[in-house]
Amino acid sequence: MEGAAQDVSQMTSQQALCDPAEQKSRKRLSTLKLFIVALSFAYFSKALTGTYMKSSITQIERRFDLSSTHVGLIDGSFEMGNLLFLAMVSHFGAQLHRPRFIAAGCLLMAVGTLLTGLTHFFMGLYKYDTVIQAFQNNSVSIPACVDPLKTVGMPEILIEPSVEDNKACVSESGSNMWIYVFLGNALRGIGETPVTPLGISYIDDFAKAENSPFYIACLQTITLLGPMFGFLLGSYCAKLYVDVGYVDMESVTITPKDSRWVGAWWMGFMVSSSLLLLSSIPFWFLPRSLPKQGSEKEKSSPSSPALDGAASALSSNQNLKLTEIAKGFLPSLKRLLGTPAYFLLLCGSILKFNSFIGLFTFKAKYMEQQFGQSASRANFLIGVLNLPAVAVGIFLGGLLMRRYKLSVVSGAQLSFATSFMGYLLLLLQFGTKCDNRPVAGLTVSYNGTRSVSYNGEMLFSDCNRDCSCSPDEWDPVCSESGITYVSPCMAGCISSSGHGKNTVFHNCSCLSTSYPLGSSMSVRLGQCPHAKDCSRSFTSYMAVSVLSSFINSLGATPGYMVIIRCITPDLKSLALGIQALVTRTLGGIPAPVYFGALIDSTCLKWSIKKCGGRGACRIYDSNMYRIIFLGLITCLSGTSYFFIIAVIILLKRQFWNRDQETELQLAKASKGSEIMAQVDPRDEKDARSRSPKLSSDAKECIGVGKDLEG
């Protein structure tokens, strides 16, 4: 008997394995999961590349000798590329072969990223201004308190640039080579257009309604590994000198904390370009469409459809001509923007995105200028502290939606509550600050007293007027009193000892104004560090920043699902595309530019290009930097909440009316079922098959009604 039972069980398992319907169901399920895995890797790669671009902002600014405004323009070129094609790709791609559209986009992103990194090889070696540069191979004493432009025995250094120097301006850091970085970033933006709207809509069309938020949450969580590794890659490359392998590192007299330091920014773009190229491969082999998850069970019943509204609309439109698709674009756009909840969400998203882009673009720079962190350390801390907190928050937000089956209104309320709590924590960052570094002639006077309002004459004092110093120099030195001097010449130093980074200048006349008699009159290379209490302020800042990031991210997935659920299913792809288009056009493009312009307004000392003109900023007024930077972020975020509150009120009214209609339908259905119960039991099944089934949207409305009543 036991042998017979085993034979029967083996036959049953073999029949299940040989059943073509079962095999087809498993194949379709695995295909959807394969798409999610491939899309996750594509999201990871593009997020890593975009984040690495943000982490390299400081390096690009210094390498090409640009202001923060110009760097913001380069950063905004990514959104400019999106602007050109996003709306059309979202509309046409949703009705054509979406996986292949995504594959082509990933390939184009790889090409743009490669072009950005190759710009480094079009330029010469990086040169920075320092009085030691001409003497770095000698151990002779350097008379800093003499204008180096007039030094005897140095014929290659002239007051007026020679013809050869003018020709060399083309390959200098302040030339127009940054245009290639601009074009490469714009090309990456064009390639990114199909990935987000078509990928999300593909998952939402072919996954179960209750699984879709969880899949998207998992996707976004895996995606956040990209920024984390992007910042870590940026941290590693920022430690390496830009011309590593081409110059003797012993001859480099600056450190990563110096405002003239440029890391190997180009190296990370080579790595990210390879990842983007690999991410494009799987999408070429994925199918155009899939059956809805769970629809195979209903195929035996002729009255039950195989696809939901979105999937059936997709299948019916597969054979449409391109001209017919184009004709439907404007009516679809009109219907979409005519949805009040979606339009208000769009307005709030624009303000919120402006705030987010400004913070994300210049956060590492803020940590450098406010707390004296190096670019490498700032990127590292963002990557290992802030981004994991965001990833955990987004994942928990998706779990909350799935566990409690939150309705549209509940999701909007959760998104608002978490975002507002994060906003309140952001206000606390105004109290975490470090005072300006004492720099003689810039932030303090030469005798060490506080507060000077900078002008060109303030750099000079009685102790250095006879030194013939240039006010354009930036070669800072630090004294034992903690005061930084713009250059050894401005400190009045007349001799030196040591070599390279270890050079020490002696007999500095300006130190006598702030030093007691008999003290050391020597200075060493580099800016003086911040005071000790600044490290405690930085610890408090990071704690508040991490907590704010976590709370904000809890509402990310619910807020994303509100955008998808507040419109009709056939407009999902277009809605995501338009939302990305408008926020990037009105937020992603202008935000880095005007944030950079306001940051530039706090600069105390600019570098001067060898070919003339203003270059990169060397030191900022940290107090004004903090007030302007954080003030602008809080102002934009606070204004966006008015629109979000209006959306919640509107959704409550909208779904309250639907709930009342649904209750009437349920009452009629219950009466009909009572009548059918009195009929012949054999006819009961037929009556049930003919009665209208409650859709998933109606069930969702019932859940919203219960939430409102409770």
C-alpha positions in Angstrom: 0.0 0.0 0.0 2.8 2.4 0.9 4.6 1.6 -2.5 1.3 2.3 -4.3 0.9 5.6 -2.5 4.4 6.6 -3.4 3.8 5.8 -7.1 0.6 7.9 -7.0 2.5 10.8 -5.4 5.3 10.5 -8.0 2.8 10.4 -10.9 1.0 13.5 -9.4 4.3 15.4 -9.2 5.3 14.3 -12.7 1.9 15.4 -14.0 2.3 18.8 -12.3 5.8 19.1 -13.8 4.6 18.1 -17.3 1.5 20.3 -17.1 2.2 23.0 -19.7 -0.1 25.5 -18.0 1.8 25.1 -14.7 5.1 25.5 -16.5 3.9 28.5 -18.3 2.6 30.1 -15.1 6.0 29.6 -13.4 7.8 30.9 -16.5 5.7 34.1 -16.5 6.2 34.6 -12.8 10.0 34.2 -13.1 10.0 36.5 -16.1 8.4 39.3 -14.0 10.9 38.7 -11.2 13.7 38.7 -13.8 12.5 42.1 -15.0 12.4 43.4 -11.4 16.0 42.2 -10.8 17.2 43.7 -14.0 15.5 47.0 -13.3 16.9 47.0 -9.8 20.4 46.7 -11.2 19.7 49.4 -13.8 18.4 51.7 -11.0 21.4 50.9 -8.9 23.8 51.8 -11.7 22.1 55.0 -12.7 21.7 56.1 -9.0 25.4 55.3 -8.4 26.4 57.4 -11.4 24.1 60.3 -10.5 25.3 60.3 -6.9 28.9 60.1 -7.9 28.3 63.2 -10.1 27.0 65.0 -7.0 29.9 63.9 -4.9 32.4 65.1 -7.5 30.9 68.6 -7.6 33.7 70.1 -5.5 36.4 68.3 -7.5 35.0 69.5 -10.9 34.6 73.0 -9.5 38.3 73.2 -8.6 39.6 71.3 -11.6 37.9 73.6 -14.1 38.2 76.7 -11.9 34.5 77.4 -11.8 32.1 79.1 -9.5 29.3 77.3 -7.7 26.8 78.8 -10.2 28.6 77.3 -13.1 28.9 73.9 -11.4 25.2 74.1 -10.7 24.6 74.6 -14.4 26.6 71.5 -15.2 24.7 69.5 -12.6 21.4 70.7 -14.1 22.4 69.6 -17.6 21.2 66.1 -16.6 17.6 67.4 -16.2 17.9 69.4 -19.4 18.5 66.1 -21.2 15.4 64.7 -19.5 13.4 67.7 -20.5 13.9 67.0 -24.2 12.5 63.5 -24.4 10.8 62.5 -21.1 7.2 63.2 -22.0 7.3 61.6 -25.4 9.2 58.6 -24.3 6.8 58.0 -21.4 3.8 58.3 -23.8 5.1 56.3 -26.8 7.2 53.8 -24.7 4.2 52.8 -22.6 2.5 51.5 -25.8 5.5 50.0 -27.5 8.3 47.7 -26.4 9.2 49.0 -22.9 12.1 46.7 -22.0 14.0 47.6 -25.2 13.4 51.3 -24.6 15.0 50.8 -21.2 17.9 48.9 -22.7 18.6 51.7 -25.2 18.4 54.3 -22.4 21.0 52.4 -20.3 23.3 52.2 -23.2 23.0 55.9 -23.9 23.7 56.7 -20.2 26.9 54.6 -20.4 28.1 56.7 -23.4 27.4 60.0 -21.7 29.1 58.9 -18.5 32.2 57.8 -20.5 32.4 61.2 -22.3 32.3 63.0 -18.9 35.2 60.9 -17.6 37.3 61.2 -20.8 37.4 65.0 -20.5 40.2 64.5 -18.0 42.4 63.1 -20.7 41.8 66.0 -23.0 43.5 68.3 -20.5 47.0 68.9 -19.2 48.3 68.2 -15.7 46.6 70.1 -12.9 48.6 73.1 -11.6 47.9 75.1 -8.5 49.4 78.3 -7.3 51.9 78.1 -4.5 55.1 79.9 -3.7 56.8 76.5 -3.1 56.1 75.2 -6.6 59.1 76.8 -8.2 61.4 75.6 -5.4 60.0 72.2 -4.6 63.1 70.4 -5.9 65.4 72.5 -3.8 65.9 72.9 -0.1 67.0 76.6 -0.3 65.4 79.2 1.8 62.3 80.9 0.2 62.1 84.7 0.8 58.3 84.8 0.9 58.2 88.5 1.8 59.2 89.4 -1.7 56.9 89.4 -4.7 57.7 86.1 -6.5 56.8 87.8 -9.8 59.9 90.0 -9.4 62.3 87.4 -8.1 65.7 87.6 -9.8 66.8 84.4 -11.4 63.3 83.2 -12.3 62.9 84.2 -16.0 60.1 81.8 -16.6 57.9 83.7 -14.1 56.8 87.1 -15.6 54.4 89.8 -14.6 52.7 89.7 -18.0 51.9 86.3 -19.5 53.9 85.3 -22.5 52.6 84.2 -25.9 53.2 80.6 -24.9 51.3 81.0 -21.7 48.3 82.5 -23.6 48.3 79.5 -25.9 48.5 77.2 -22.9 45.3 78.7 -21.5 43.3 76.4 -23.7 44.5 73.4 -21.7 44.4 75.1 -18.3 41.8 74.2 -15.7 39.8 77.4 -16.3 39.3 76.8 -20.0 36.1 75.8 -21.8 36.8 72.0 -21.5 34.0 71.8 -18.9 31.6 71.9 -21.9 32.4 68.2 -22.5 31.3 67.4 -18.9 28.1 69.4 -19.6 27.4 67.5 -22.8 28.2 64.1 -21.2 25.9 64.8 -18.3 23.1 65.9 -20.6 23.5 62.8 -22.7 23.2 60.7 -19.5 20.0 62.6 -18.8 18.5 61.7 -22.2 19.3 58.1 -21.6 17.7 58.0 -18.2 14.3 59.1 -19.5 12.7 55.7 -20.2 14.0 53.9 -17.1 11.8 55.2 -14.3 8.3 55.8 -15.9 8.4 52.7 -18.1 9.9 50.4 -15.5 7.5 51.4 -12.7 4.4 51.2 -15.0 5.6 47.7 -16.3 5.7 46.4 -12.8 2.4 48.0 -11.8 0.6 46.6 -14.9 1.6 43.0 -14.5 2.0 42.5 -10.8 -0.9 42.0 -8.3 -2.3 45.2 -6.9 -1.3 44.2 -3.3 2.2 43.2 -4.4 2.9 46.3 -6.5 3.7 48.7 -3.6 6.0 46.0 -2.0 7.9 45.5 -5.3 8.3 49.2 -5.8 9.5 49.6 -2.2 12.0 46.8 -2.7 13.1 48.4 -6.0 13.6 51.8 -4.3 15.5 50.1 -1.4 17.9 48.3 -3.7 18.2 51.6 -5.7 19.4 53.4 -2.6 22.5 51.1 -2.5 23.5 53.0 -5.6 23.8 56.4 -3.9 25.5 54.7 -1.0 28.2 53.1 -3.2 28.3 56.3 -5.3 29.3 58.4 -2.3 31.8 55.8 -1.1 33.3 55.7 -4.6 33.4 59.5 -4.5 35.1 59.4 -1.1 37.8 57.0 -2.4 38.4 59.0 -5.6 38.6 62.3 -3.7 41.5 60.9 -1.6 43.5 60.2 -4.8 45.3 63.1 -6.5 43.8 64.1 -9.8 47.0 63.2 -11.7 47.8 60.1 -9.7 50.2 58.0 -11.6 51.5 60.9 -13.7 53.2 63.0 -11.0 55.5 62.4 -8.1 53.2 62.6 -5.0 56.2 63.9 -2.9 56.1 67.1 -5.1 52.4 67.8 -4.2 52.4 70.3 -1.4 48.7 70.3 -0.6 46.4 67.9 1.3 42.8 66.7 0.7 41.6 69.4 3.2 43.1 72.2 1.1 40.7 74.2 -1.0 43.0 73.7 -4.0 43.0 69.9 -3.8 41.4 68.0 -6.7 40.8 64.3 -6.4 40.7 61.7 -9.2 37.2 62.6 -10.2 37.4 61.0 -13.6 38.1 57.5 -12.3 34.6 57.0 -10.8 33.0 57.9 -14.2 34.9 55.1 -15.9 33.6 52.6 -13.3 30.0 53.8 -13.5 30.0 53.7 -17.3 30.9 50.0 -17.2 28.1 49.3 -14.8 25.5 51.1 -17.0 26.7 49.2 -20.0 26.2 45.8 -18.2 22.7 46.9 -16.9 21.4 47.4 -20.5 22.0 43.7 -21.6 19.1 41.8 -19.9 16.4 44.2 -21.2 17.1 43.3 -24.8 15.8 39.7 -24.2 12.7 40.5 -22.0 9.1 40.2 -23.5 7.0 43.2 -24.4 4.1 42.3 -22.1 3.1 39.7 -19.5 -0.2 38.3 -18.1 -1.4 39.8 -14.9 -0.2 38.0 -11.8 -2.9 35.5 -10.7 -4.8 35.8 -13.9 -4.0 32.2 -14.9 -6.5 30.9 -12.3 -9.3 32.8 -14.0 -8.6 31.7 -17.5 -10.9 28.6 -17.1 -13.9 30.9 -16.6 -15.0 32.5 -19.9 -16.6 35.4 -18.2 -13.5 36.5 -16.2 -10.9 38.7 -18.0 -7.3 37.7 -18.2 -5.9 41.2 -17.7 -6.9 44.2 -15.6 -7.9 47.5 -17.1 -4.3 48.7 -17.6 -3.0 45.4 -19.2 -6.0 45.0 -21.5 -5.6 48.6 -22.6 -2.0 47.9 -23.3 -2.7 44.7 -25.3 -5.4 46.4 -27.4 -3.0 49.2 -28.3 -0.1 47.0 -29.3 -1.0 47.2 -33.0 -1.7 50.9 -33.1 0.2 52.9 -35.6 2.6 55.6 -34.4 0.4 58.4 -35.8 -2.7 57.1 -33.9 -0.6 57.0 -30.7 0.6 60.6 -31.3 -3.0 61.8 -31.7 -3.9 60.5 -28.3 -1.1 62.3 -26.5 -2.7 65.7 -26.1 -6.1 64.4 -24.9 -4.3 62.1 -22.4 -2.3 65.0 -21.2 -5.4 67.2 -20.8 -7.2 64.5 -18.8 -4.1 64.0 -16.6 -3.7 67.7 -15.8 -7.4 68.0 -15.3 -7.2 65.7 -12.3 -7.2 68.1 -9.3 -5.4 65.8 -6.9 -2.7 65.1 -9.4 -2.2 68.8 -10.3 -1.9 69.8 -6.6 0.6 67.0 -6.0 2.6 68.2 -8.9 2.8 71.7 -7.5 3.9 70.4 -4.1 6.4 68.1 -5.7 8.0 71.0 -7.6 8.8 72.9 -4.4 9.8 69.8 -2.5 12.1 68.7 -5.4 13.8 72.2 -5.4 14.6 71.8 -1.7 15.8 68.2 -2.1 18.0 68.9 -5.2 19.6 72.0 -3.5 20.3 70.0 -0.3 21.6 66.9 -2.1 23.8 68.8 -4.6 25.6 71.0 -2.0 25.3 68.9 1.2 28.9 67.6 1.0 30.1 71.1 0.2 28.2 72.5 3.2 29.9 69.9 5.4 33.3 71.0 4.0 32.8 74.7 4.5 30.8 74.7 7.8 32.6 72.0 9.7 36.0 71.8 8.0 35.6 68.3 6.7 37.5 67.1 3.6 35.5 66.2 0.5 36.4 62.5 1.0 35.2 62.4 4.6 32.0 64.3 3.8 31.1 61.9 1.0 32.0 58.9 3.2 29.7 59.9 6.0 26.8 60.6 3.7 27.3 57.2 2.2 27.5 55.2 5.4 25.1 57.1 7.6 22.4 59.1 5.7 21.7 56.8 2.8 21.3 53.5 4.8 18.8 55.4 7.0 16.9 56.4 3.9 16.9 52.9 2.6 15.6 51.4 5.8 12.9 54.1 5.9 11.7 53.5 2.4 11.6 49.8 2.9 9.6 50.1 6.2 7.2 52.5 4.4 6.5 49.9 1.8 5.9 47.3 4.5 3.5 49.5 6.3 1.4 49.9 3.1 1.4 46.2 2.5 0.8 45.2 6.2 -2.0 47.6 6.9 -3.3 47.9 3.3 -3.3 51.6 3.5 -5.8 53.4 1.2 -4.9 56.4 -0.9 -6.0 58.9 1.8 -4.1 57.0 4.5 -1.0 56.9 2.3 -1.2 60.7 1.7 -1.6 61.3 5.5 1.3 59.1 6.3 3.5 60.8 3.7 2.6 64.3 5.1 3.1 63.4 8.7 6.6 61.9 8.2 7.7 64.7 5.9 6.6 67.4 8.4 8.4 65.7 11.3 11.5 65.6 9.1 11.0 69.3 8.4 10.9 70.1 12.1 14.2 68.3 12.6 15.7 70.2 9.8 15.1 73.4 11.7 17.3 72.1 14.5 20.3 72.2 12.1 20.3 76.0 12.4 21.7 75.5 15.9 24.5 73.2 14.9 27.2 75.5 13.6 30.9 76.3 13.7 32.3 79.9 13.7 34.3 81.3 10.9 37.9 80.2 10.8 40.1 83.2 11.9 41.8 84.3 8.6 43.8 87.5 8.9 42.3 90.2 6.7 39.2 88.1 5.8 37.4 87.2 9.0 39.6 88.8 11.7 42.1 91.6 11.7 45.8 91.1 11.9 45.9 91.6 15.6 43.4 88.8 16.1 40.3 90.8 17.0 36.9 89.6 15.6 35.0 90.7 12.6 36.1 92.5 9.6 34.0 93.2 6.5 36.2 92.0 3.7 37.6 94.3 1.0 40.9 94.1 -1.0 42.7 96.6 1.3 41.9 94.6 4.5 44.4 91.9 3.3 47.2 94.4 3.8 48.6 95.7 7.1 51.6 97.6 8.3 53.5 94.4 8.8 53.3 93.3 5.1 53.0 96.5 3.1 56.7 96.4 2.2 56.5 92.8 1.0 55.0 93.6 -2.4 52.4 90.7 -1.9 49.8 90.0 -4.5 46.2 90.1 -3.2 45.2 87.3 -5.6 47.5 84.7 -4.0 46.0 81.8 -2.0 48.7 79.7 -0.4 47.5 79.7 3.3 49.7 79.2 6.3 48.8 78.5 9.9 50.3 80.1 13.0 50.4 78.5 16.4 47.8 81.1 17.6 45.3 79.5 15.3 45.2 82.4 12.9 45.5 81.6 9.2 47.3 83.9 6.8 46.4 84.1 3.1 50.0 83.4 2.0 53.5 83.4 3.6 54.0 86.7 2.0 51.0 88.2 3.7 52.4 86.8 7.0 55.6 88.8 6.3 57.8 85.7 6.4 61.4 86.2 5.1 62.9 82.7 5.4 62.0 79.0 5.3 63.2 75.6 6.1 62.1 72.1 5.1 60.8 70.7 1.8 57.5 70.2 0.1 54.5 69.7 2.5 56.9 70.0 5.5 58.0 73.5 4.6 58.0 75.9 7.6 58.3 79.7 7.2 60.2 81.8 9.8 60.7 85.3 10.9 57.1 86.3 10.0 56.6 90.0 10.9 52.8 89.9 11.1 52.8 87.3 13.9 54.2 89.9 16.3 50.9 91.8 16.3 49.0 88.8 17.7 51.8 87.0 19.6 53.4 87.9 22.9 57.0 88.8 22.9 59.4 85.8 22.8 56.9 83.5 21.0 57.6 81.5 17.9 57.4 83.6 14.7 57.0 80.6 12.4 54.1 79.3 10.3 53.4 76.0 8.5 51.6 75.2 5.3 47.8 74.8 5.2 44.8 76.4 6.9 44.4 76.1 10.7 41.8 73.6 11.8 38.5 74.6 13.4 38.2 74.9 17.2 37.7 71.7 19.3 34.1 72.5 20.0 33.3 72.4 16.3 33.7 68.6 16.4 30.8 68.4 18.9 28.7 70.6 16.7 29.4 68.3 13.7 28.4 65.2 15.7 25.1 66.9 16.6 24.6 67.9 13.0 25.1 64.3 11.7 22.7 62.9 14.3 19.9 65.3 13.4 20.6 64.8 9.7 20.4 61.0 9.9 17.2 61.0 11.9 15.6 63.5 9.6 16.5 61.4 6.6 15.0 58.3 8.1 11.7 59.9 9.1 11.4 61.7 5.7 11.9 58.5 3.8 9.1 56.6 5.7 6.6 58.5 3.6 8.3 58.1 0.2 6.6 54.9 -0.9 3.1 55.9 0.3 3.5 59.3 -1.5 4.6 57.6 -4.6 1.6 55.3 -4.6 -0.7 58.2 -4.1 0.4 59.6 -7.5 -0.2 56.3 -9.2 -3.6 55.6 -7.5 -5.2 59.0 -7.8 -5.5 58.7 -11.6 -7.0 56.2 -14.1 -4.8 53.1 -14.8 -4.2 54.0 -18.5 -2.5 57.2 -17.5 0.0 55.8 -15.0 3.0 55.8 -17.2 2.3 59.3 -18.6 1.6 60.6 -15.0 5.0 59.4 -13.8 6.7 60.8 -16.9 5.0 64.2 -16.6 5.7 64.3 -12.8 9.4 63.6 -13.5 9.5 66.1 -16.4 7.9 69.0 -14.5 9.8 68.5 -11.3 13.1 68.2 -13.1 12.4 71.2 -15.4 11.2 73.5 -12.6 13.4 72.0 -9.9 16.3 70.0 -11.2 17.5 72.6 -13.6 17.1 75.9 -11.8 17.7 74.7 -8.2 21.5 74.0 -8.5 22.0 77.2 -10.3 20.3 79.6 -7.9 21.5 77.6 -4.9 25.0 78.0 -6.3 24.6 81.7 -7.0 23.5 82.3 -3.4 26.4 80.2 -2.1 28.7 82.3 -4.3 27.4 85.5 -2.6 29.0 84.3 0.7 32.5 83.8 -0.8 35.3 85.8 0.9 38.2 85.0 -1.4 38.2 84.0 -5.1 41.0 82.5 -7.1 42.1 84.3 -10.2 42.6 82.3 -13.4 46.0 82.5 -15.1 44.2 83.7 -18.2 42.3 86.3 -16.3 38.8 86.3 -14.7 37.4 84.9 -11.5 37.9 81.2 -10.7 36.8 79.0 -7.9 36.1 80.2 -4.3 38.8 79.5 -1.7 36.9 80.4 1.5 33.4 81.3 2.4 31.7 83.1 5.3 30.4 80.0 7.1 27.8 81.9 9.1 26.2 83.5 6.0 26.5 80.2 4.2 24.5 78.4 6.9 21.8 81.0 7.1 21.3 81.2 3.3 21.6 77.5 2.6 19.4 76.1 5.3 17.0 79.1 5.1 16.3 78.5 1.4 15.7 74.7 2.0 13.3 75.3 4.9 11.4 78.0 3.0 10.8 75.7 -0.1 9.9 72.7 2.0 7.5 74.7 4.2 5.6 76.1 1.3 5.1 72.7 -0.3 3.0 71.5 2.7 0.1 73.8 1.8 -0.4 71.9 -1.5 -0.1 68.5 0.3 -2.8 69.5 2.8 -5.1 70.5 0.0 -4.5 67.1 -1.7 -5.5 65.2 1.5 -8.7 67.3 1.8 -9.5 66.7 -1.8 -8.9 63.0 -1.7 -11.1 62.6 1.4 -14.0 64.3 -0.3 -13.5 62.3 -3.5 -13.3 58.9 -1.8 -16.1 59.8 0.6 -18.5 60.2 -2.4 -17.2 56.9 -3.9 -17.8 55.1 -0.6 -21.4 56.2 -0.5 -22.0 54.9 -4.0 -20.2 51.7 -3.2 -22.5 51.1 -0.1 -25.6 51.6 -2.3 -24.2 49.0 -4.7 -23.5 46.6 -1.9 -27.0 47.1 -0.5 -28.5 46.3 -3.9 -26.2 43.3 -4.3 -27.2 41.9 -0.9 -30.9 42.2 -1.7 -30.3 40.4 -4.9 -28.5 37.6 -3.2 -31.4 37.2 -0.7 -33.7 36.9 -3.7 -31.4 34.4 -5.3 -31.2 32.4 -2.1 -35.0 31.7 -2.4 -34.5 30.4 -5.9 -33.4 26.9 -7.0 -29.9 26.3 -5.6 -28.8 25.1 -9.0 -29.6 28.6 -10.4 -27.6 30.3 -7.6 -24.3 29.8 -9.3 -25.6 31.2 -12.5 -27.0 34.2 -10.7 -23.7 34.9 -9.0 -21.8 34.6 -12.3 -24.2 37.2 -13.8 -24.0 39.6 -10.8 -21.4 42.4 -11.0 -18.2 41.7 -9.1 -16.8 44.3 -6.8 -13.6 45.7 -8.3 -10.4 46.2 -6.5 -10.9 50.0 -6.6 -14.3 49.5 -4.9 -12.7 47.4 -2.2 -10.2 50.1 -1.7 -13.0 52.7 -1.4 -14.6 50.6 1.3 -11.3 50.6 3.2 -11.0 54.4 2.8 -14.6 54.7 4.1 -13.8 52.7 7.2 -10.7 54.8 7.8 -12.8 58.0 7.6 -15.5 56.6 9.9 -12.9 55.5 12.4 
